[in-house]
Amino acid sequence: MHASLRFCAIALLLVLWSSPARASQACALIGARDMASIFGGPIEPGVEGDIQAALLCGFTHRNETINVGVMPTSMVSPDPTAAFDDAVAAGEVGVIEPIPGLGEKAVYVAANAGTSVADYDIYVLVGNRILNIDVTGTNAPDIKTALIAAAKRIAEKL
C-alpha cells in the first residue's frame, strides 16, 4: 500500500474523534500560500479533516491534488523515529531520497515520475509529529524544490 494511503489509513482505522476547533486549524496551519507555491498559482481553499489526533487538509488545482497530513508519532509507535520509518517504508514505491537539514529526519519520494499517475511525497519528522505532503497529477519540473520549501514553512509552525 502506498505510504500516503497507509498514513491516512492508520488514522482512519482509529476511533473517529472530531474536534471542530482543531479541524479549523488544519488548513490554517498548512496555508494555501504554501500549497499555491507547489501548484505555481492560485488554488481552491483547502478541505479540512480531523481524524483521531491527525490534522488533514486537501487542495486541488485542475487535475492535481495535494493532501497534507500532520499526525502525532504516537498514533503509529511510541518511538518517533520508528513511527516515521513505518510511515515511509510501508509499501512506498518509487525513489526514496533523504532530505538533510529538514526536521529530525526527512525524505522525498517520487513514484511514476513523468507519467499521468505521478505521485510525489515528502515526509518530515518534527519532534513527535510526522508531516506528509502528497502531490498527484503533476509533473512540474520543480516539484521537489517546491515540496521541500513548503515542508520547511509548515515544519516551522509545528
ChimeraX attribute file (.defattr): number of C-alpha atoms within 10 A of each C-alpha:
attribute: neighborCount
match mode: 1-to-1
recipient: residues
	/A:1	12
	/A:2	16
	/A:3	21
	/A:4	26
	/A:5	15
	/A:6	18
	/A:7	23
	/A:8	19
	/A:9	12
	/A:10	16
	/A:11	22
	/A:12	14
	/A:13	10
	/A:14	12
	/A:15	9
	/A:16	11
	/A:17	11
	/A:18	13
	/A:19	12
	/A:20	10
	/A:21	9
	/A:22	14
	/A:23	20
	/A:24	15
	/A:25	17
	/A:26	23
	/A:27	21
	/A:28	12
	/A:29	16
	/A:30	26
	/A:31	17
	/A:32	17
	/A:33	14
	/A:34	18
	/A:35	30
	/A:36	19
	/A:37	17
	/A:38	23
	/A:39	24
	/A:40	15
	/A:41	10
	/A:42	13
	/A:43	17
	/A:44	13
	/A:45	15
	/A:46	21
	/A:47	15
	/A:48	19
	/A:49	21
	/A:50	25
	/A:51	21
	/A:52	19
	/A:53	20
	/A:54	25
	/A:55	24
	/A:56	25
	/A:57	24
	/A:58	22
	/A:59	21
	/A:60	21
	/A:61	18
	/A:62	10
	/A:63	9
	/A:64	13
	/A:65	18
	/A:66	23
	/A:67	21
	/A:68	26
	/A:69	26
	/A:70	27
	/A:71	23
	/A:72	22
	/A:73	25
	/A:74	14
	/A:75	17
	/A:76	17
	/A:77	13
	/A:78	12
	/A:79	11
	/A:80	21
	/A:81	17
	/A:82	13
	/A:83	21
	/A:84	24
	/A:85	15
	/A:86	18
	/A:87	24
	/A:88	26
	/A:89	15
	/A:90	15
	/A:91	14
	/A:92	20
	/A:93	16
	/A:94	15
	/A:95	13
	/A:96	16
	/A:97	12
	/A:98	13
	/A:99	15
	/A:100	10
	/A:101	9
	/A:102	19
	/A:103	19
	/A:104	13
	/A:105	18
	/A:106	24
	/A:107	20
	/A:108	21
	/A:109	21
	/A:110	21
	/A:111	18
	/A:112	14
	/A:113	18
	/A:114	14
	/A:115	11
	/A:116	12
	/A:117	13
	/A:118	15
	/A:119	24
	/A:120	25
	/A:121	26
	/A:122	26
	/A:123	30
	/A:124	26
	/A:125	25
	/A:126	21
	/A:127	15
	/A:128	17
	/A:129	22
	/A:130	27
	/A:131	25
	/A:132	27
	/A:133	24
	/A:134	21
	/A:135	27
	/A:136	19
	/A:137	20
	/A:138	23
	/A:139	18
	/A:140	13
	/A:141	9
	/A:142	11
	/A:143	19
	/A:144	17
	/A:145	12
	/A:146	19
	/A:147	23
	/A:148	22
	/A:149	16
	/A:150	21
	/A:151	24
	/A:152	16
	/A:153	14
	/A:154	17
	/A:155	21
	/A:156	10
	/A:157	8
	/A:158	14
